[in-house]
Amino acid sequence: MPTHEVFNQVPPLVDYDVAVDPALCAGLAREGAGWAAAELHDLGRLGGTAAAIEHGRLANDHPPVLRSHDRYGHRVDEVEFHPSWHELMRTAVTYGLHAAPWADGRPGAHVARAAKFYTWRPDAGHGCPISMTYAAVPALRHAPELAARYEPLLTATTYDPGLRPALGKHGLLAGMSMTEKQGGSDVRANTTLAQPAADGSYRLVGHKWFTSAPMCDLFLTLGQAPGGLTCFLVPRVLPDGTRNPLRLMRLKEKLGNRSNASAEIEYEHAVAWRVGDERCGVRTIIDMVNLTRLDCLIGAAAGMRQGVVTAVHHARHRRAFGHPLVDQPLMRNVLADLAVESEAATVLMLRLAGATDRSARGDADEAAFKRLGVAVGKYWVCKRWPGHAAEALECLGGNGYVEESGMPRLFRESPLNSIWEGSGNVAALDVLRALTRQPRVLAAFEAEVDAAAGADARLDAAVRRLRASLADPADAELRARHLVERLALVLQGSLLVRHGHPAVAEAFCASRLGGAHGYAYGTLSAGINLTAIIDRATPKVGCPPTAGGSGVEAAGVFRSGVEAAGVLRAVVALQLGQALRAGLDLLDQAGPRRQHLGCPALWAPQLRSEERLRTVVEDLLDRYHQRQDRPMALDRHRVEERRLPDQSGPTVDPQRVGAPGNQEDQPDVWIVQDVVEAVGPSVAGALRDGDGGVVDRQGETGWVPLWRDIAGAVRAGRGHQAERGGGQPLPVPLVQVGALLRGGLRRRYTQ
């Protein structure tokens, strides 16, 4: 007999698109990787499934097991992983989260990879070998003959686990093995010896105290060669199929990151190949270290996003004292504060990913900015994550402290990124070293920060204080952490003022730069638009953005740059983004005789363009708001059947569309003609170019101001009243369009 009814429990956070993250999507396009949006959302939807989340749980709950010997007593040095680990790894490699960008010539490839690494987080542990494989390539290029042999397999998108000769596999993973018992981060104190052999290789004798992912195929390591500390490539299996004598002594029992094996190893005359010159080991391997530091930052930003999304989801569904938690002022303050910290981390990691991409293509200024920015960002974002994770956990109350919530695992993971690849002090001192030895990096950093000069008085004041601190060399090492903190805050502030949502930028500048904040999260001052900030951290459960007809998909509308599809589809919901990405002029399967929107203004050629768009936007938003729960789907077959012979687009009788007397015989699939032929190219061109430029067809200059206004609204990212040139206010519908396109909102935007 039941003793009570279970109610007021939060539904599982499943079946959502992890990549529906306004700061992520905006930064992806801004940093040159908008072309990867469709694949990012595919991965995001996969990451939000119950199956992926369960794989993450199982991989963590069943940590790897060391098998040093087989049943007969032969040394094998193998690590067994749970099948869920392999599923996570397979997905990561298939989507190119490892070294794939090094084989991708498209601008923005490293940004796309960073966004996917941020998005695919069912469990953080498997990210370690993925990150090291990504970072190994530039270091390996110091030995061109080795790079030519192994790089194609490191960049391959095939996951091929198991110990076999590397060149016989379909894909490889690489690790890094640097620290020893006596030195830790002081790798120049390493004692592992590297003796040259007659065939040009070396033999390593010594140990490493912390080698993660020991089942990788190749490792970059450091050893003392006759000329000094040198970088080497060590294979797990030799070309002849024998095991290289790299002994796994034991696996670490770690606080978190338990799905990933971290081993203590010993080299018993292990075969190694030199990478770079002797005595240049640190200089050679630092390329790898800097990229894994970037991934530490990305992982911390992803963890913050996961924490705040989980907290907001809980608060929206949990009631206390008669009201949903999300409606209670103090909880709203906490949630918004967590969201601000998360967005500041996300916008920073994307900017640094963009710098990584451009520096890899030869941009010296971006390389200089990246050198300082990665060290600053790694220190600060990773330092902020543990407190953020603890506060997000607390939002769930006692439920958050229970293992099944997933929050304890997130909390245990949070200190790791600040420790790996150089702990806080190491990172702070690295910033000082860069400032003193490479003056160009400070100039590049200041140029980035100064791009927002004059936009916010609090930011300007913080920059002045920073410059005064930089000019004072006294006790620089003692003050290093404080200095790096200031560098990070002004950089995040500059990025948010220029690229962030106005409410987020205002909250950040007021609290982090203006002093209107306490020591704990949840101490934002009055007057902050908490609703706008929390909405951006609210997961859209059950409505992935590219599922046919689920509603407004504003964030991806002009992502593909398809100029041929400028249709305002008008059945029940907006799916302009889906239509444009598919390269179709439209539409959806709405069911027989479902009422059409009926906007005669859309087709009246005598009306001015602004009036036409105003009518359409207001009507479509109203209809979407009323019927957003009705499922729809694209019917590509019907669209293809009705294309014109020249494939320029679908045909339709505009006299029938929306005509009041034609409701009975309308087909299931409505293909709506372009809103005047010039509209689609004009909008797509204006937004893609980002400068208000349009495609002016047949002298129809009357369209030009309208699309410039929309481009300006989107570029400004303002949901409130914006101004066009000359100080004239933008029409409200255009502001709404701008807010929808920029923010990716799936609800009606209101003033």
Secondary structure, DSSP 8 states (H G I E B T S, - for coil): -------S------SS-TT--HHHHHHHHHTT-GGGHHHHHHHHHHHTSHHHHHHHHHHHHS--EEEEE-TTS-EEEEEE--HHHHHHHHHHHHTT-SSGGGG--STTHHHHHHHHHHH--S-STTHHHHHHHHHHHHHHTTSHHHHHHHHHHHS-S----SSS-GGGSS---EEEE---TTTTT-GGG---EEEE-TTS-EEEEEEEEEEE-TT-SEEEEEEEETTEEEEEEEESB-TTS-B-SEEEEEE---SS-TTS-EEEEEEEEEEEEEES-TT-HHHHHHHHHHHHHHHHHHHHHHHHHHHHHHHHHHHHH-EETTEEGGGSHHHHHHHHHHHHHHHHHHHHHHHHHHHHHHHHTT-HHHHHHHHHHHHHHHHHHHHHHHHHHHHHHHHTGGGGGSGGGSHHHHHHHTTHHHHTTS-HHHHHHHHHHHHHH-HHHHHHHHHHHHTTTTS-HHHHHHHHHHHHHHT--TTTTTTHHHHHHHHHHHHHHHHHHHHS-HHHHHHHIIIIISS---SSSS---TT--HHHHHHTT---TT--TTSTTSS--GGGTTTT--TT------SSS--HHHHHHHT-S--BB--TT------HHHH-TTS-HHHHHHHHHHHHHHHHHHHTTS---B-HHHHHHTB-TTSS-B---TTTTT-GGGSTT--SB-----SSTTHHHHHHHHHHHSSS-----TT-GGGHHHHHHHHHHHHHT-SS--B-GGG-B--HHHHHHHHHHHH--SS----
